[in-house]
Amino acid sequence: MRSTFIFLPFLLLAACSTRKTEAPPPPASTSSATALLYAEGFTVRYEGNVKHVEVTQPFQGATSGYKYLLVPRDENIPAHADDEKVIRIPLQSIVCTATTHIPLLDYLNESDKLTGFPTTDYISSEKMRQRIDAGKIQELGVDQGMNLERLAVLKPDMVMGYSMNSDYGQFKKMEELGVPVVLNAEYLERHPLGRAEWIKFMALFFNKEKLADSVFRSIEKSYLDTKAMADSAKSRPTVLSGVVYSDAWFLPGGKNYASTILNDAGCNYLWKDDPSSGWLQLSFESVYEKAYDADLWIGLGSYTSLREIAAADRRYAKFKSFVQKKVYNYDARKGAKGGSEYLELGYLRPDIILQDLVKIAHPELQPWYALFFYRALE
């Protein structure tokens, strides 16, 4: 996801062999209760036609969440707690702030509701690019420096934001303009399917719960079927991830989302036994000592070729995976303006990422499959 969200660039975000990424057609009825199977970051409680929604951990280290009261447009606002922010539904317009929000709208058939976005060049979705080219989605500037005057003129029903910390300043300014803000914390989910399940969160604001459940169950089935195939592999290749930033090698902890998806792909991630769910910062020497003979090197930030990697630090060329050209990055697909499809679609479609990783680790299991997000660096 090249996103206005700041992600560690080597973050490891399949469908069946046809790799269809379009949403299925909506069922006859699109609204129903929400049941969560993997997502831990939000809750929903129904009271008649009103929905009580809480984002329980809006950012890393948060000690309290944010509460929202979703009320149908044609109903009076009921008595509610002071800390519940009222949102009228279904939304008729929305501004999103991260590219990961874009596929949620596409798969819910609500692409036409997006009216603004910061730095629209990051968007890869063909549907959304058509709307941008037609002038139906306004460019709102750089994320944290969003043009509030343009936002005020646009006056969407809601801004869907995200936060890395407790600083609510920019969102408070939006709310002072009369624009409700809802935080999406999908990036904090530890399980790949937990992140995908946030399509149910977006669906709450459009009364599309039933469609969201249908889309999610299709993704879940694809993911679990691919995992079962990987489980049948006779070997588990060792895997290294990440690169050096400043003076430290950043790589996923053993309980990190990236470690989970590598494990599900039938890989032996060399730091899988680490107890942390965040990101490790290690010395080059300690990484080399443990992973110099790793079979695969997956996820290298912005590096696009082996030559570029070696030019950055000649020590990289000493790894066995480098010598044997078993180095893979997730930059195979770009949008019309250079946005990363992986960093946009990957949260919603971990099944595609998983099938890519299974193809890399166990090519014999699916000889017909062609990599979608990933490519081998030359």
C-alpha positions in Angstrom: 0.0 0.0 0.0 1.7 3.1 -1.0 -0.5 5.1 1.4 -0.6 8.5 3.0 -0.2 6.3 6.0 3.5 5.8 7.0 4.4 2.1 6.8 7.7 0.4 7.3 8.4 -0.3 3.7 9.2 -4.0 4.0 5.9 -4.7 5.7 4.7 -8.1 4.5 1.2 -7.7 3.7 -4.5 -15.5 -3.6 -7.1 -15.6 -4.8 -7.5 -18.9 -6.7 -5.5 -19.3 -9.8 -7.8 -16.8 -11.6 -6.8 -14.1 -9.1 -10.0 -12.1 -9.4 -9.8 -9.0 -7.4 -13.2 -7.6 -8.1 -16.0 -7.8 -5.5 -18.8 -10.3 -6.1 -22.2 -8.9 -7.0 -24.3 -7.7 -4.0 -26.9 -10.1 -2.6 -30.5 -9.2 -2.6 -30.3 -7.7 0.9 -27.2 -5.9 2.0 -27.8 -5.1 5.6 -27.6 -7.4 8.6 -25.8 -7.8 11.9 -22.0 -7.9 12.1 -20.2 -10.9 13.5 -16.4 -10.6 13.9 -14.2 -13.7 13.5 -10.7 -12.3 13.5 -10.7 -8.5 14.0 -10.0 -7.3 17.5 -9.9 -3.6 17.0 -13.6 -2.6 16.8 -16.9 -3.7 18.3 -20.5 -3.2 17.1 -23.7 -3.3 19.1 -27.1 -2.9 17.5 -30.0 -1.1 19.1 -32.9 -1.1 16.7 -31.6 0.7 13.6 -28.9 2.4 15.5 -25.4 1.1 15.7 -23.0 1.6 18.6 -19.5 1.3 17.2 -16.2 1.5 19.1 -12.7 1.5 17.8 -11.1 0.0 20.9 -7.4 0.7 20.0 -7.2 3.6 17.6 -3.4 3.7 17.8 -0.5 1.8 19.2 -0.5 2.1 23.0 -3.9 3.7 23.3 -5.5 3.3 26.7 -9.0 4.1 25.5 -11.0 4.0 22.3 -13.3 6.2 20.2 -17.0 5.6 20.2 -19.4 6.4 17.3 -23.2 6.4 17.1 -24.5 5.5 13.6 -28.0 6.8 13.2 -30.2 6.5 10.1 -30.8 9.8 8.3 -34.6 9.6 8.7 -34.5 8.9 12.5 -34.1 11.2 15.5 -30.9 11.0 17.3 -31.5 9.0 20.5 -30.1 9.9 23.9 -26.5 8.8 24.0 -23.2 9.0 26.0 -21.3 12.3 25.7 -18.3 10.4 24.2 -20.3 8.9 21.3 -19.9 10.9 18.1 -23.0 10.9 15.9 -22.6 9.8 12.3 -25.7 9.9 10.0 -26.0 6.9 7.7 -25.9 5.7 5.0 -23.1 8.0 3.9 -23.6 9.9 0.7 -20.0 11.1 0.6 -16.7 10.3 2.3 -13.1 11.4 2.3 -10.5 8.7 3.0 -6.9 9.3 4.1 -5.2 6.0 3.4 -5.1 3.9 0.3 -6.1 0.8 2.2 -9.5 2.4 2.6 -10.0 2.5 -1.2 -10.6 -1.3 -1.9 -13.1 -1.4 0.9 -15.3 1.1 -1.0 -14.6 -0.7 -4.3 -15.6 -4.1 -2.9 -18.8 -2.7 -1.3 -19.8 -1.0 -4.7 -19.5 2.4 -3.0 -16.6 3.8 -5.1 -18.8 6.7 -6.2 -19.1 8.0 -2.6 -15.4 9.0 -2.4 -15.2 12.7 -3.0 -11.7 13.6 -1.7 -8.3 12.2 -0.9 -4.9 13.5 0.1 -2.3 13.0 -2.7 -4.5 11.2 -5.2 -1.5 10.0 -7.2 -1.1 7.3 -4.6 -4.4 5.7 -5.6 -4.1 2.7 -7.9 -7.7 1.5 -8.2 -8.9 1.7 -11.8 -12.4 2.7 -10.7 -11.1 5.5 -8.5 -8.6 6.6 -11.1 -11.5 7.1 -13.6 -13.3 9.2 -11.0 -10.1 11.2 -10.3 -9.6 11.8 -14.0 -13.3 12.9 -14.3 -12.8 15.5 -11.5 -15.1 13.7 -9.1 -12.4 13.1 -6.4 -10.7 16.3 -5.1 -7.0 16.5 -4.4 -6.7 17.6 -0.8 -2.9 17.9 -0.4 -0.5 16.1 1.7 -2.0 14.0 4.5 -1.0 15.8 7.7 -1.1 19.1 5.9 -4.5 18.5 4.3 -6.1 21.6 2.8 -8.9 22.2 5.3 -10.4 25.0 3.2 -10.9 22.5 0.3 -12.3 20.0 2.8 -14.8 22.6 4.2 -16.0 23.4 0.7 -16.3 19.7 -0.1 -18.1 19.0 3.2 -18.2 15.2 3.1 -20.5 13.3 5.4 -17.4 11.8 7.1 -13.6 11.6 7.0 -12.1 8.2 7.6 -8.7 8.8 9.2 -6.0 6.9 11.0 -3.6 7.8 13.7 -0.1 6.7 14.7 -0.3 8.4 18.1 -2.6 10.3 20.4 -2.3 13.6 18.5 -5.9 14.4 17.5 -5.2 18.0 16.5 -5.8 17.7 12.7 -9.0 15.7 13.2 -10.3 18.2 15.8 -9.9 21.0 13.2 -11.9 18.9 10.7 -14.7 18.4 13.3 -14.7 22.1 14.1 -15.6 22.6 10.4 -18.6 20.3 10.9 -17.0 17.3 9.3 -17.3 14.1 11.4 -14.1 12.0 11.7 -13.9 8.3 12.3 -10.6 6.5 12.9 -9.8 3.2 11.1 -7.1 1.1 13.0 -7.0 -1.9 10.7 -3.2 -1.7 10.6 -3.0 -2.8 14.2 -4.6 -6.2 13.7 -2.2 -9.1 14.2 -3.9 -11.6 12.0 -4.0 -11.1 8.2 -7.7 -12.0 8.1 -8.3 -9.6 11.0 -7.1 -6.8 8.8 -9.3 -8.0 5.9 -12.3 -8.1 8.2 -12.3 -4.3 8.5 -14.4 -4.3 5.3 -17.2 -5.0 7.8 -16.2 -1.7 9.6 -16.6 0.3 6.4 -19.8 -1.5 5.6 -21.5 -0.2 8.8 -21.5 3.3 7.4 -23.4 2.2 4.2 -25.7 -0.5 5.6 -23.8 -3.1 3.6 -23.1 -5.6 6.3 -24.4 -8.6 4.4 -22.3 -7.8 1.3 -19.2 -7.3 3.5 -19.7 -10.6 5.1 -20.0 -12.3 1.7 -16.9 -10.7 0.4 -14.9 -11.5 3.6 -16.0 -15.1 3.7 -14.8 -15.5 0.1 -11.4 -14.0 1.0 -11.2 -16.2 4.2 -11.9 -19.4 2.2 -9.3 -18.5 -0.3 -6.7 -17.8 2.5 -7.5 -20.9 4.5 -7.4 -23.2 1.4 -4.0 -21.8 0.4 -2.8 -22.2 4.0 -3.9 -25.9 3.9 -2.0 -26.4 0.7 1.1 -24.9 2.3 0.7 -27.1 5.3 1.2 -30.1 3.0 4.7 -29.1 2.0 7.5 -31.4 2.9 10.0 -28.7 3.8 10.0 -25.2 5.1 12.6 -22.8 3.6 14.3 -20.4 5.9 13.4 -16.7 5.4 15.0 -13.4 6.1 13.2 -10.1 5.8 13.9 -6.4 5.9 16.9 -4.2 5.3 19.0 -1.6 7.2 17.6 1.8 7.9 20.0 4.3 9.5 22.0 2.1 11.9 19.6 -0.7 12.4 18.1 -3.7 10.5 14.3 -3.5 10.8 12.5 -6.8 10.6 9.2 -8.2 11.9 8.9 -9.7 15.4 7.8 -13.3 15.9 4.2 -12.4 16.7 4.0 -9.7 13.9 1.5 -9.9 11.1 4.3 -10.5 8.7 5.6 -13.5 10.7 2.1 -14.9 10.8 1.6 -14.8 7.0 5.1 -16.3 6.4 4.4 -19.1 8.7 1.0 -19.7 7.0 2.8 -19.9 3.7 4.9 -22.8 4.9 8.1 -20.8 5.6 10.5 -20.9 8.5 10.9 -17.3 9.4 14.1 -17.1 11.3 12.8 -14.8 14.0 9.5 -16.7 14.5 10.2 -17.5 18.1 10.6 -13.8 19.1 7.8 -12.9 21.4 7.2 -9.3 20.1 4.4 -8.2 17.8 6.2 -5.1 16.6 9.4 -4.5 14.7 12.8 -5.6 15.7 15.8 -3.2 15.3 19.0 -5.3 15.1 22.6 -4.9 14.1 23.7 -6.0 10.7 26.1 -8.4 12.3 23.5 -10.1 14.4 21.2 -10.5 11.4 24.0 -11.9 9.2 25.1 -14.3 11.8 21.6 -15.8 11.9 20.5 -15.5 8.3 23.6 -15.5 6.1 22.4 -18.9 4.7 18.7 -18.2 4.6 17.0 -19.8 1.6 14.8 -16.7 0.8 15.0 -13.0 1.4 11.5 -11.5 1.2 10.6 -7.8 1.5 13.3 -5.2 0.9 11.5 -1.8 1.1 12.2 0.4 -2.0 15.0 -1.6 -3.5 14.2 -2.6 -7.1 17.3 -4.7 -8.2 20.1 -6.8 -6.8 22.6 -4.2 -8.1 20.9 -1.5 -6.2 21.0 -3.5 -3.0 24.7 -4.3 -3.4 25.4 -0.6 -4.1 23.7 0.4 -0.9 25.9 -2.0 1.2 28.2 -4.5 -0.4 27.7 -6.8 2.7 24.2 -7.6 1.4 25.8 -9.5 -1.5 27.2 -12.0 1.0 23.9 -13.5 1.9 23.2 -16.9 0.3 19.8 -15.8 -0.9 21.4 -12.9 -2.7 24.0 -15.1 -4.4 21.3 -17.5 -5.5 19.0 -14.7 -6.6 16.2 -15.8 -4.2 15.3 -12.2 -3.3 11.7 -11.0 -3.7 10.0 -7.7 -3.3 6.3 -6.6 -3.6 6.6 -4.0 -6.3 5.4 -6.0 -9.3 2.2 -3.9 -9.7 1.9 -0.1 -9.9 -1.1 2.1 -10.5 -1.3 4.6 -13.3 0.5 7.3 -11.3 3.0 4.9 -9.6 1.0 4.0 -6.5 1.7 0.5 -5.1 -1.2 -1.9 -5.6 0.3 -4.1 -2.9 0.2 -1.4 -0.3 -3.4 -0.5 -1.4 -5.1 -3.8 -1.9 -2.9 -6.1 0.3 -4.8 -5.5 3.6 -8.1 -6.6 2.1 -6.6 -9.4 0.1 -4.1 -11.3 2.3 -5.2 -14.4 0.4 -3.4 -13.1 -2.7 -0.3 -12.3 -0.7 -0.3 -15.7 0.8 -0.6 -17.5 -2.5 2.3 -15.4 -3.8 4.4 -16.4 -0.8 3.4 -20.1 -1.3 4.5 -19.9 -4.9 7.9 -18.4 -3.8 8.4 -20.9 -1.0 6.9 -24.0 -2.6 6.6 -23.6 -6.4 5.9 -27.2 -6.9 2.5 -26.9 -5.1 1.0 -24.6 -7.7 3.0 -24.7 -10.9 0.3 -22.9 -12.8 0.3 -19.8 -10.6 2.0 -16.6 -11.6 3.1 -14.1 -8.9 0.7 -11.2 -8.5 2.2 -8.7 -6.0 5.8 -10.0 -5.7 8.6 -10.5 -8.2 12.1 -11.9 -8.0 14.8 -9.1 -8.1 17.3 -9.3 -10.9 
